[in-house]
Amino acid sequence: MKTFFQAYLGSLVAGITLFFLGFLLILASGMGSKDNFIPSGSILKIDLSGVMQDHVPNNAFPFMDELLGRSTVLSMEDIIFNIEKAGRDPQIEGIYLNFDFFTAGTPQLREIRQALEAFKESGKTVYAFGQVIDRQAYYLASTADSLILSPVGVMEWTGIASSQPYLKGVLDKIGVEIQLIRGRDNAYKSAGEPFIATEMSDSNRAQISSYINSVWNEIIKDVAGDGRVSEQTLNDIAATGGLLFPADALDLGLIDAIAHEDEVLAFFAEDPSNPDFDNLNFVSLGKYKNTIVPSEGGSLHERIAVVYAEGDVSIGKSSSGVMGAETIIEALREVRTNDDIAAVVLRVNSPGGLSLAGDAMWREVQLTAEAKPLVVSMGNVAASAGYLISAPADYIMVQPQTITGSIGVFAMFPIAEGLLHDKLGVNFETVATHEMAGMGVPDRPLTEAEYALLQNNVDVIYNRFRDAVASGRDMDRAAVDKLAKGRVWTGVQAIENGLADGEGGLVDAIEKAKELAGIEGPARRSTYPQVQDPLTEWLNSMQATSKVETLKAEMGPLYPLYNQWSELQKMMGFQQRLVDYSMHQPL
C-alpha cells in the first residue's frame, strides 16, 4: 500500500507540474500569434476519428488527454456549425473529410450530411479520403464531390444487425436470479429481458426488426440520393457481405478515385513538389472554430438557449455518459428565468434511465415550455425517460433514423440466494419491525405481497408516464396506450404516429425555435449546461481515473466481475430506459 501511495503521489505531482508547464506553453504560443487569420483559398480539414457526442465542452488543456491516453471525442455541434460558418466564409474554398476509425450514430451523421449539402449549395467543394471506409463513414463520405479511397484500403458496406447478449444462463450458473417487474401491458419493454430469458421474445424480435429495417431504408434512400449508385445496388452489395477492395468500389461507382494519401495531399499543396507538405492550404477544425466570420450577428437580448441532455438518465450531477437530473434542472431553471433567452432548444440524446430522475426533469421541462417556446431536437436516441422529458415541448423534431418511444417502465431486483448460500456460504439474518421491512435483501426472493406492492408502484409510474405523454402531445389517452407498451419507434414512424412533429436536425430545431419566438434574421446561441472550470474538471477526471486503477490493482482478476455487477446495479429499481440501444455502438 505504501508503494501505491508513493506512486500515486508521484504521478499526481508530475501531472500537476505538466499541467502548469502546458498552461505556460499555451500562453507563450498564443502571444503575438495570428491564430485567427485564415488565408484566402483555405480548405477546412475535418478529421473523423474517435467517438462522436452531440456536444463536447471546450477543452482548455487538450495535451492532458494525450498524456492520459484518452480517446478522441468528436463534437457534432462543432462540426455542423463550423461547416455552416465555412459556407458563408469567403476565405474557405472547400472542405476535406479525412476518415479514420470513428463511431457515430446515423442521425448525427445525417445532420453533418445536411450541413455538407448546404455547404455545396454555396458553390464550394467537398473532398473525402479514407484508408478504410465502413458503412458509417460512407453514409457521410458519399456527399463528397470527390471521394478517394487508398489503394491499400478497403470499403465496407454492410447491412444492420442488432445483437444483445442474454445472460440468464450465466446467472443460473453462479446462482443469481433476476426478478423483473414490468408495466402490466409492457410486452415490448425488453430492457430486462436478457436477464430473465435465454432467447429473444417474439415481440422484441418484431420491434427490433421493424426499426432496423426502417433505419436501413432511410440510409440507402439518402445515399442513393447522392447520385452515385441506386438503392438496388446498395442492397445487392450488402447481401453479398459488403466487403470491397478499392478496384471493386471504383467499378461499382461507389468512389471516384484510388490514390495514396500523399498523392491526395499533393493536390492541396501550393507547391506539390514539396515532400513535407508544409504549405498545405488546410485549416483544422480546432483552429477554425475560434475564428469569427462577419454577419453572424443576432441580438444579445433575443438568444436561443441550446440545452444538451445527453447520456443515461440518473440523479445528481452530469458526468461523462451520464445525464444528471440535478445538472439539467439547474440549466433549465437558468434559461427559464433569463429574460435574454427568447426560446429553448432541448437536444435529447438518451436511452433513458432512472424513473425518479426522469420525472424530476420532466417537471422542469414542462415549466420551461410554459414560460418560453421550447423545441426538442432528438439525436441518435430519445427513448423511455429520454422521451418523457421531450413530451412537454411545443415541437419535437427527429431524424428519420432516430430511435424513440419505449414508453414503459420496469424494475429489477437480483436474488443471489444460490450464490450466497450454496456457493459462498453467506447467510443473512434479518431482524425487522415489520413484515416487509427487509424487502430487497438479496438472499431471498420477493414474497407475493412484496411483488404485488412493487407491481403496483411500476403501474403507477407507467400510468403517470402515459398521462404525461397524452398531456404533452395533446393526444387521447387511448391513442397513447396503443403507442406505449414499451414499443420502440424510429423517427419516421414517430412522425407518422404523432409522437413527433417534423423531420430535421439541431440547426432546423433552432430555426423552429426562432420562428416560435418571432425572431427574424440570425440569432445568437447560448449553450447549457455551463461547464465547470477546466482545472476542476481535470482534477475530477484524474481522481476518477485513479479510483478505477486502484480498484483494478486491489481486486486483480476479480475486477471484471465487480465491474459487471456495478453495471447491473445501475439498472436496479424503477427504470424508464431502453437497453437494446447502446450509446457507444449506435445504429
C-alpha positions as CSV (number, residue, x, y, z in Angstrom):
1,M,0.0,0.0,0.0
2,K,2.9,2.4,0.8
3,T,4.4,1.8,-2.6
4,F,1.0,2.5,-4.2
5,F,0.6,5.8,-2.4
6,Q,4.2,6.8,-3.3
7,A,3.5,6.0,-7.0
8,Y,0.2,7.8,-6.9
9,L,1.5,10.9,-5.3
10,G,4.4,10.9,-7.7
11,S,2.1,10.7,-10.6
12,L,-0.1,13.5,-9.2
13,V,2.8,15.8,-8.7
14,A,4.1,15.0,-12.1
15,G,0.7,15.6,-13.6
16,I,0.3,19.0,-11.8
17,T,3.7,20.0,-13.0
18,L,2.9,19.1,-16.6
19,F,-0.3,20.9,-16.2
20,F,1.3,24.2,-15.3
21,L,4.1,23.7,-17.9
22,G,1.4,23.1,-20.5
23,F,-0.5,26.2,-19.4
24,L,2.6,28.3,-19.7
25,L,3.3,26.9,-23.2
26,I,-0.3,27.7,-24.2
27,L,0.2,31.3,-23.0
28,A,3.5,31.6,-24.7
29,S,2.4,30.2,-28.0
30,G,-0.7,32.4,-28.0
31,M,1.2,35.7,-27.5
32,G,1.8,37.6,-30.7
33,S,0.4,34.9,-32.9
34,K,-2.1,35.2,-35.8
35,D,-4.3,32.3,-34.7
36,N,-7.5,33.8,-36.2
37,F,-6.0,34.6,-39.6
38,I,-7.4,32.3,-42.3
39,P,-5.8,32.9,-45.7
40,S,-7.8,33.0,-48.9
41,G,-8.4,29.7,-50.6
42,S,-8.2,27.7,-47.4
43,I,-9.6,24.2,-47.1
44,L,-11.4,23.3,-43.8
45,K,-10.0,19.9,-42.7
46,I,-12.3,17.7,-40.6
47,D,-10.6,14.6,-39.1
48,L,-13.1,11.9,-38.3
49,S,-11.5,9.8,-35.6
50,G,-12.9,8.8,-32.2
51,V,-16.3,8.7,-30.6
52,M,-18.9,11.3,-31.5
53,Q,-21.1,13.2,-29.0
54,D,-23.6,15.8,-29.7
55,H,-21.7,18.4,-27.6
56,V,-18.2,18.4,-26.2
57,P,-17.2,21.2,-23.8
58,N,-14.2,23.2,-24.9
59,N,-11.0,21.6,-23.6
60,A,-8.5,24.2,-22.4
61,F,-5.9,21.5,-21.9
62,P,-6.0,19.0,-24.8
63,F,-2.4,17.9,-24.2
64,M,-3.6,16.3,-20.9
65,D,-5.8,13.9,-22.9
66,E,-2.8,12.8,-24.9
67,L,-0.8,12.3,-21.7
68,L,-3.6,10.2,-20.2
69,G,-4.2,8.2,-23.3
70,R,-7.8,9.2,-23.6
71,S,-9.8,8.6,-26.8
72,T,-10.5,11.4,-29.1
73,V,-14.1,12.8,-28.8
74,L,-15.8,14.4,-31.8
75,S,-18.4,17.1,-31.3
76,M,-21.3,17.0,-33.7
77,E,-22.1,20.6,-32.7
78,D,-18.7,21.9,-33.6
79,I,-18.7,20.1,-37.0
80,I,-22.2,21.2,-38.2
81,F,-21.9,24.8,-37.0
82,N,-18.5,25.3,-38.4
83,I,-19.5,23.8,-41.8
84,E,-22.3,26.3,-41.8
85,K,-19.9,29.1,-41.0
86,A,-17.4,27.9,-43.7
87,G,-20.2,28.1,-46.2
88,R,-20.5,31.8,-45.9
89,D,-16.8,32.5,-45.3
90,P,-15.1,33.9,-48.4
91,Q,-11.7,32.6,-47.1
92,I,-12.9,28.9,-47.2
93,E,-12.8,27.3,-50.6
94,G,-13.7,23.7,-49.7
95,I,-13.9,21.0,-47.1
96,Y,-11.6,18.0,-46.8
97,L,-13.0,15.0,-44.8
98,N,-10.3,12.7,-43.6
99,F,-11.8,9.4,-42.4
100,D,-10.2,7.3,-39.7
101,F,-11.9,4.9,-37.3
102,F,-14.8,6.6,-35.6
103,T,-18.1,5.9,-34.0
104,A,-21.2,8.0,-34.5
105,G,-25.0,7.5,-34.7
106,T,-26.7,7.6,-38.1
107,P,-28.9,10.6,-37.0
108,Q,-25.7,12.5,-36.1
109,L,-24.1,11.7,-39.4
110,R,-27.3,12.8,-41.2
111,E,-27.0,16.2,-39.6
112,I,-23.5,16.5,-40.9
113,R,-24.6,15.3,-44.3
114,Q,-27.2,18.0,-44.4
115,A,-24.6,20.6,-43.4
116,L,-22.3,19.4,-46.2
117,E,-25.1,19.5,-48.7
118,A,-25.9,23.1,-47.7
119,F,-22.2,23.9,-48.0
120,K,-22.1,22.5,-51.5
121,E,-25.1,24.6,-52.5
122,S,-23.0,27.7,-51.7
123,G,-20.8,26.7,-54.7
124,K,-18.0,25.1,-52.7
125,T,-16.4,21.7,-53.0
126,V,-16.3,18.8,-50.6
127,Y,-13.4,16.2,-50.8
128,A,-13.1,13.0,-48.9
129,F,-10.4,10.5,-48.3
130,G,-10.0,7.3,-46.3
131,Q,-7.9,4.2,-45.9
132,V,-10.9,2.3,-44.5
133,I,-14.4,3.4,-45.3
134,D,-17.1,1.5,-43.4
135,R,-20.9,1.9,-43.6
136,Q,-21.0,4.8,-41.2
137,A,-18.1,6.6,-42.9
138,Y,-19.6,6.0,-46.4
139,Y,-23.0,7.4,-45.3
140,L,-21.2,10.7,-44.8
141,A,-18.5,10.4,-47.4
142,S,-21.0,9.8,-50.2
143,T,-21.9,13.5,-50.1
144,A,-18.4,14.5,-51.3
145,D,-17.8,15.8,-54.8
146,S,-14.6,13.8,-54.9
147,L,-14.3,10.6,-52.9
148,I,-10.9,8.9,-52.8
149,L,-10.0,5.5,-51.3
150,S,-6.5,4.4,-50.6
151,P,-5.2,1.6,-53.0
152,V,-4.2,-0.4,-49.9
153,G,-7.5,0.3,-48.2
154,V,-10.9,-1.4,-48.1
155,M,-14.5,-0.4,-48.2
156,E,-17.3,-2.0,-46.1
157,W,-21.0,-1.7,-47.0
158,T,-22.9,-4.0,-44.7
159,G,-26.5,-4.2,-43.5
160,I,-27.6,-3.5,-39.9
161,A,-27.7,-6.1,-37.1
162,S,-28.7,-5.7,-33.5
163,S,-27.1,-8.1,-31.1
164,Q,-27.9,-8.4,-27.4
165,P,-26.3,-11.0,-25.0
166,Y,-28.8,-13.0,-23.0
167,L,-27.4,-13.6,-19.5
168,K,-29.8,-15.9,-17.8
169,G,-27.6,-18.9,-18.5
170,V,-24.6,-17.4,-16.8
171,L,-26.7,-16.0,-13.9
172,D,-28.1,-19.5,-13.3
173,K,-24.6,-21.0,-13.2
174,I,-23.5,-18.5,-10.5
175,G,-26.7,-18.8,-8.5
176,V,-28.3,-15.4,-9.3
177,E,-31.9,-14.8,-10.3
178,I,-33.3,-11.5,-11.5
179,Q,-36.8,-10.7,-10.6
180,L,-38.3,-8.4,-13.3
181,I,-41.5,-6.3,-12.8
182,R,-42.8,-4.6,-15.8
183,G,-45.9,-2.5,-16.5
184,R,-48.8,-4.9,-16.9
185,D,-49.1,-4.5,-20.7
186,N,-45.4,-3.7,-21.4
187,A,-44.9,-6.6,-23.8
188,Y,-42.3,-4.6,-25.8
189,K,-40.4,-3.3,-22.8
190,S,-37.4,-5.6,-23.4
191,A,-34.8,-3.8,-21.2
192,G,-34.8,-6.5,-18.5
193,E,-35.4,-9.4,-20.9
194,P,-31.8,-10.5,-21.3
195,F,-31.6,-11.1,-17.5
196,I,-34.6,-13.4,-17.3
197,A,-34.5,-15.3,-20.6
198,T,-32.1,-17.3,-22.7
199,E,-33.6,-16.1,-26.0
200,M,-35.4,-13.1,-27.5
201,S,-39.1,-12.8,-27.2
202,D,-41.3,-12.7,-30.3
203,S,-42.5,-9.2,-29.5
204,N,-39.0,-7.9,-29.0
205,R,-37.7,-9.5,-32.2
206,A,-40.6,-8.0,-34.1
207,Q,-40.0,-4.4,-32.9
208,I,-36.2,-4.7,-33.5
209,S,-36.8,-6.0,-37.0
210,S,-39.2,-3.1,-37.6
211,Y,-36.9,-0.3,-36.5
212,I,-33.6,-1.6,-38.0
213,N,-35.3,-2.1,-41.4
214,S,-36.8,1.4,-41.1
215,V,-33.3,2.8,-40.4
216,W,-31.7,0.8,-43.3
217,N,-34.3,2.0,-45.8
218,E,-33.7,5.6,-44.8
219,I,-29.9,5.1,-45.1
220,I,-30.0,3.7,-48.6
221,K,-32.5,6.3,-49.7
222,D,-30.1,9.1,-48.6
223,V,-27.0,7.5,-50.1
224,A,-28.8,6.7,-53.4
225,G,-29.9,10.3,-53.5
226,D,-26.3,11.4,-53.8
227,G,-26.4,10.1,-57.4
228,R,-23.6,7.5,-57.4
229,V,-25.5,4.3,-57.0
230,S,-29.1,3.0,-56.8
231,E,-30.9,1.6,-53.8
232,Q,-30.9,-1.8,-55.5
233,T,-27.1,-1.8,-56.0
234,L,-26.6,-0.8,-52.3
235,N,-28.9,-3.7,-51.2
236,D,-27.1,-6.1,-53.6
237,I,-23.7,-5.2,-52.2
238,A,-24.9,-5.6,-48.6
239,A,-26.4,-9.0,-49.5
240,T,-23.1,-10.4,-50.6
241,G,-21.2,-9.4,-47.5
242,G,-20.3,-5.8,-48.3
243,L,-16.5,-6.1,-48.2
244,L,-15.0,-4.4,-51.2
245,F,-11.4,-3.8,-52.4
246,P,-10.7,-0.4,-54.0
247,A,-10.9,-1.6,-57.6
248,D,-14.3,-3.2,-56.9
249,A,-15.6,0.0,-55.2
250,L,-14.5,2.1,-58.2
251,D,-16.1,-0.3,-60.7
252,L,-19.4,-0.1,-58.9
253,G,-19.2,3.7,-58.8
254,L,-19.1,3.9,-55.1
255,I,-15.9,6.1,-55.1
256,D,-14.4,8.5,-57.6
257,A,-10.7,7.6,-57.5
258,I,-8.0,5.5,-55.9
259,A,-4.9,7.3,-54.6
260,H,-2.4,7.2,-51.8
261,E,-2.8,9.9,-49.1
262,D,0.4,11.7,-50.2
263,E,-1.0,11.9,-53.7
264,V,-4.2,13.4,-52.4
265,L,-2.4,15.9,-50.2
266,A,-0.2,17.0,-53.0
267,F,-3.3,18.2,-54.8
268,F,-3.9,20.7,-52.0
269,A,-0.3,21.9,-51.7
270,E,0.8,25.3,-53.0
271,D,4.0,23.5,-54.2
272,P,3.2,19.8,-55.0
273,S,6.9,19.1,-55.3
274,N,7.4,19.8,-51.6
275,P,7.6,16.3,-50.0
276,D,6.9,17.6,-46.5
277,F,3.6,19.2,-47.4
278,D,4.4,22.2,-45.2
279,N,2.4,24.5,-47.4
280,L,-1.0,22.8,-47.4
281,N,-3.9,25.1,-47.6
282,F,-5.6,23.3,-44.8
283,V,-7.1,24.9,-41.7
284,S,-8.0,22.5,-38.9
285,L,-11.5,22.4,-37.3
286,G,-9.9,23.2,-33.9
287,K,-8.4,26.4,-35.2
288,Y,-11.3,27.4,-37.4
289,K,-13.9,27.2,-34.7
290,N,-12.2,30.1,-32.9
291,T,-12.5,32.4,-35.9
292,I,-15.3,34.9,-36.3
293,V,-17.0,35.4,-39.6
294,P,-19.0,38.6,-40.2
295,S,-22.8,38.5,-40.4
296,E,-23.2,36.0,-37.5
297,G,-25.0,38.9,-35.7
298,G,-28.1,38.5,-33.5
299,S,-29.3,40.4,-30.5
300,L,-27.8,39.7,-27.1
301,H,-31.3,40.0,-25.7
302,E,-33.0,37.5,-28.1
303,R,-30.9,34.4,-27.7
304,I,-31.7,30.8,-28.3
305,A,-30.6,28.5,-25.5
306,V,-29.5,25.1,-26.6
307,V,-29.6,22.7,-23.6
308,Y,-27.8,19.4,-24.2
309,A,-29.4,16.4,-22.4
310,E,-27.1,13.5,-23.3
311,G,-26.4,10.1,-21.7
312,D,-28.0,7.7,-19.3
313,V,-30.6,9.4,-17.0
314,S,-29.5,9.4,-13.4
315,I,-29.9,11.5,-10.2
316,G,-27.2,14.0,-9.2
317,K,-24.7,15.8,-11.4
318,S,-24.0,15.0,-15.0
319,S,-20.7,13.3,-15.9
320,S,-19.2,11.5,-18.9
321,G,-22.0,9.4,-20.5
322,V,-24.5,10.3,-17.7
323,M,-27.3,12.9,-17.8
324,G,-27.6,14.0,-14.2
325,A,-31.1,15.4,-13.3
326,E,-29.6,18.0,-11.0
327,T,-27.4,19.4,-13.7
328,I,-30.3,19.6,-16.3
329,I,-32.8,21.0,-13.9
330,E,-30.3,23.8,-12.9
331,A,-29.7,24.6,-16.6
332,L,-33.5,24.7,-17.4
333,R,-34.2,26.9,-14.4
334,E,-31.4,29.3,-15.5
335,V,-32.8,29.6,-19.1
336,R,-36.4,29.8,-17.9
337,T,-35.6,32.8,-15.7
338,N,-33.2,34.6,-18.0
339,D,-35.0,37.4,-19.8
340,D,-32.4,37.4,-22.6
341,I,-33.3,33.9,-23.6
342,A,-36.2,34.1,-26.1
343,A,-36.6,30.4,-26.8
344,V,-35.1,27.0,-25.9
345,V,-33.9,24.0,-27.9
346,L,-33.6,20.9,-25.8
347,R,-31.2,18.5,-27.5
348,V,-32.0,14.9,-26.2
349,N,-29.7,12.0,-26.9
350,S,-30.5,9.4,-24.3
351,P,-31.8,5.8,-23.9
352,G,-33.4,6.8,-20.6
353,G,-32.6,5.6,-17.1
354,L,-33.8,6.1,-13.6
355,S,-37.5,6.9,-13.3
356,L,-37.2,9.3,-10.4
357,A,-34.6,11.4,-12.3
358,G,-36.7,11.4,-15.5
359,D,-39.8,12.6,-13.6
360,A,-37.9,15.4,-12.0
361,M,-36.6,16.7,-15.3
362,W,-40.0,16.3,-17.0
363,R,-41.4,18.7,-14.5
364,E,-38.8,21.3,-15.2
365,V,-39.2,20.9,-19.0
366,Q,-42.9,21.4,-18.5
367,L,-42.4,24.6,-16.6
368,T,-39.9,25.9,-19.1
369,A,-42.3,25.2,-22.0
370,E,-45.0,27.2,-20.2
371,A,-42.6,30.1,-19.9
372,K,-40.9,30.1,-23.4
373,P,-41.1,28.4,-26.8
374,L,-39.4,25.1,-26.4
375,V,-38.4,22.8,-29.2
376,V,-36.9,19.3,-28.7
377,S,-34.3,18.1,-31.1
378,M,-33.8,14.3,-30.8
379,G,-30.4,12.9,-31.6
380,N,-29.5,9.2,-32.1
381,V,-31.9,8.1,-29.4
382,A,-34.5,9.7,-27.2
383,A,-36.3,6.8,-25.7
384,S,-38.1,6.0,-22.4
385,A,-37.1,8.7,-19.9
386,G,-35.5,10.4,-22.9
387,Y,-38.9,10.6,-24.5
388,L,-40.6,11.5,-21.2
389,I,-38.6,14.7,-20.9
390,S,-39.3,15.6,-24.5
391,A,-43.1,15.2,-24.3
392,P,-43.9,18.8,-22.9
393,A,-42.2,20.5,-25.9
394,D,-44.1,22.8,-28.3
395,Y,-42.5,20.9,-31.2
396,I,-40.5,17.7,-31.4
397,M,-38.0,17.3,-34.3
398,V,-36.4,14.0,-35.2
399,Q,-34.2,12.5,-37.9
400,P,-35.7,9.6,-39.8
401,Q,-33.3,7.1,-38.1
402,T,-33.7,8.4,-34.5
403,I,-34.7,5.7,-32.0
404,T,-37.5,6.9,-29.8
405,G,-40.7,5.9,-27.9
406,S,-40.2,3.0,-25.5
407,I,-43.0,4.4,-23.3
408,G,-42.9,1.9,-20.4
409,V,-41.5,1.1,-17.0
410,F,-39.7,-1.8,-15.3
411,A,-38.0,-2.7,-12.1
412,M,-35.3,-5.3,-11.5
413,F,-34.2,-6.9,-8.3
414,P,-31.4,-9.5,-8.0
415,I,-31.8,-12.6,-5.9
416,A,-28.5,-14.2,-5.1
417,E,-29.7,-16.9,-2.8
418,G,-27.9,-19.7,-4.7
419,L,-24.7,-17.7,-4.9
420,L,-24.6,-16.6,-1.3
421,H,-25.9,-19.7,0.4
422,D,-24.7,-22.6,-1.8
423,K,-21.5,-21.3,-3.3
424,L,-20.2,-18.7,-0.8
425,G,-21.7,-19.9,2.4
426,V,-23.1,-16.5,3.3
427,N,-26.2,-16.4,5.4
428,F,-28.2,-13.2,6.0
429,E,-30.0,-12.9,9.4
430,T,-32.6,-10.2,9.5
431,V,-34.4,-8.6,12.4
432,A,-37.2,-6.2,11.4
433,T,-40.0,-4.2,12.9
434,H,-42.5,-5.1,10.1
435,E,-43.1,-7.9,7.7
436,M,-41.8,-6.0,4.6
437,A,-39.1,-4.1,6.3
438,G,-36.4,-6.4,4.9
439,M,-37.7,-6.2,1.3
440,G,-34.8,-6.3,-1.1
441,V,-32.4,-8.4,0.9
442,P,-30.6,-10.3,-1.9
443,D,-30.6,-13.8,-0.2
444,R,-34.3,-14.5,-0.7
445,P,-37.0,-14.0,-3.4
446,L,-39.6,-11.3,-3.0
447,T,-42.7,-12.5,-1.2
448,E,-46.1,-12.4,-3.0
449,A,-47.1,-9.3,-1.0
450,E,-43.7,-7.6,-1.8
451,Y,-44.0,-8.4,-5.5
452,A,-47.6,-7.1,-5.6
453,L,-46.5,-3.9,-3.9
454,L,-43.7,-3.3,-6.4
455,Q,-46.0,-4.2,-9.4
456,N,-48.4,-1.5,-8.1
457,N,-45.6,1.0,-8.0
458,V,-44.5,0.2,-11.5
459,D,-48.0,0.6,-12.8
460,V,-48.5,3.9,-11.0
461,I,-45.2,5.2,-12.6
462,Y,-46.3,3.8,-16.0
463,N,-49.7,5.5,-15.8
464,R,-48.0,8.8,-14.9
465,F,-45.7,8.4,-17.9
466,R,-48.7,7.8,-20.3
467,D,-50.5,10.8,-18.8
468,A,-47.5,13.0,-19.3
469,V,-47.3,11.9,-23.0
470,A,-51.0,12.4,-23.5
471,S,-50.9,15.9,-22.0
472,G,-47.7,17.0,-23.7
473,R,-48.6,15.7,-27.1
474,D,-52.3,16.7,-26.8
475,M,-53.3,13.1,-27.5
476,D,-56.2,11.0,-26.4
477,R,-55.1,8.6,-23.6
478,A,-56.3,5.6,-25.7
479,A,-54.1,6.6,-28.6
480,V,-51.1,6.8,-26.3
481,D,-51.9,3.4,-24.9
482,K,-51.7,1.9,-28.4
483,L,-48.2,3.5,-28.9
484,A,-46.9,2.7,-25.5
485,K,-46.3,-0.8,-24.0
486,G,-42.6,-0.2,-24.2
487,R,-42.7,-0.2,-28.1
488,V,-39.7,1.4,-29.8
489,W,-40.2,3.6,-32.9
490,T,-37.9,5.2,-35.4
491,G,-38.2,9.0,-36.1
492,V,-40.1,8.5,-39.4
493,Q,-42.5,6.2,-37.6
494,A,-42.8,8.6,-34.7
495,I,-43.9,11.4,-37.1
496,E,-46.5,9.1,-38.6
497,N,-48.0,8.1,-35.2
498,G,-47.9,11.5,-33.6
499,L,-45.1,11.1,-31.2
500,A,-43.0,13.7,-33.1
501,D,-43.9,16.7,-35.3
502,G,-41.3,17.0,-38.0
503,E,-38.1,15.9,-39.6
504,G,-34.8,17.8,-39.0
505,G,-31.7,18.2,-37.0
506,L,-30.3,20.7,-34.5
507,V,-30.0,23.5,-37.0
508,D,-33.6,23.0,-38.0
509,A,-34.7,22.9,-34.4
510,I,-33.0,26.3,-33.8
511,E,-34.8,27.8,-36.8
512,K,-38.1,26.4,-35.5
513,A,-37.4,27.9,-32.1
514,K,-36.7,31.3,-33.8
515,E,-39.9,31.1,-35.7
516,L,-41.9,30.3,-32.5
517,A,-40.2,33.2,-30.7
518,G,-40.9,35.6,-33.6
519,I,-37.2,36.2,-34.2
520,E,-36.3,37.4,-37.7
521,G,-32.7,37.1,-39.1
522,P,-29.8,35.5,-37.2
523,A,-30.0,34.7,-33.5
524,R,-27.2,34.1,-31.0
525,R,-26.9,30.8,-29.3
526,S,-26.1,30.1,-25.7
527,T,-25.1,26.6,-24.7
528,Y,-26.2,24.9,-21.5
529,P,-25.3,23.3,-19.0
530,Q,-22.4,25.6,-18.4
531,V,-19.2,23.6,-18.0
532,Q,-17.2,23.7,-14.8
533,D,-13.8,25.4,-14.8
534,P,-11.1,23.3,-16.7
535,L,-8.9,22.9,-13.7
536,T,-11.7,21.4,-11.5
537,E,-12.8,19.2,-14.5
538,W,-9.2,17.9,-15.0
539,L,-8.7,17.2,-11.3
540,N,-12.0,15.3,-11.0
541,S,-11.1,13.3,-14.1
542,M,-7.7,12.4,-12.5
543,Q,-9.5,11.4,-9.3
544,A,-11.9,9.1,-11.2
545,T,-9.1,7.5,-13.2
546,S,-7.1,6.9,-10.0
547,K,-10.1,5.3,-8.4
548,V,-10.5,2.8,-11.2
549,E,-6.8,2.0,-11.3
550,T,-6.8,1.4,-7.5
551,L,-9.8,-1.0,-7.8
552,K,-8.1,-2.9,-10.6
553,A,-4.9,-3.2,-8.6
554,E,-6.6,-4.3,-5.4
555,M,-9.2,-6.7,-6.9
556,G,-6.9,-8.2,-9.6
557,P,-8.8,-10.8,-11.7
558,L,-12.0,-10.2,-9.7
559,Y,-12.3,-6.6,-11.2
560,P,-14.2,-7.6,-14.4
561,L,-16.8,-9.4,-12.2
562,Y,-17.1,-6.4,-10.0
563,N,-17.5,-4.1,-13.0
564,Q,-20.3,-6.3,-14.5
565,W,-22.1,-6.3,-11.1
566,S,-21.7,-2.5,-10.9
567,E,-23.3,-2.1,-14.3
568,L,-26.2,-4.4,-13.3
569,Q,-26.7,-2.4,-10.1
570,K,-27.3,0.8,-12.2
571,M,-30.4,-1.0,-13.6
572,M,-31.9,-1.9,-10.2
573,G,-35.0,0.0,-9.0
574,F,-37.6,1.7,-11.2
575,Q,-36.4,2.3,-14.7
576,Q,-37.5,4.1,-17.8
577,R,-34.9,3.0,-20.2
578,L,-34.0,1.3,-23.5
579,V,-31.2,-1.3,-23.1
580,D,-31.2,-2.7,-26.6
581,Y,-29.6,0.6,-27.8
582,S,-26.0,1.2,-26.9
583,M,-24.8,4.8,-26.7
584,H,-21.3,3.5,-27.7
585,Q,-22.4,1.4,-30.6
586,P,-25.3,3.3,-32.2
587,L,-27.0,2.2,-35.4
